[in-house]
């Protein structure tokens, strides 16, 4: 159901809920709950995890968060040559495709933060 995420706060809550659903504990990872550690402006402009831009506003396919959740090669593949592997690692399962699609839809719509405004880039 596209359009479930309409603000950064909803994105943050959605990420937390997805982690709970797959029994992932990002606090035990090397990056923590990065979506709680950066504010909206940082997220849409300069936000990085492990020296990689988290999101390309309007372009989910080139956003590292989507690549990591989908397991896009070469960096996030489930093979020995991948740098990181698919996220979340060491979880009970991966995010549902529908949940990843929700996040991708929000990114494609420009990461709106309520009020119909678009982010400053």
Secondary structure, 3 states (H helix, E strand, C coil): CCCCCCCHHHHHHHHHHHHHHCCCCHHHCCCCCHHHHCCHHHHHHCCEECCEECCCCCCHHHCHHHHHHHCCCCCCCCCCCCCCCCCCCCCCCCCCHHHHHHHHHHHHCCCCCCCCCCCCC
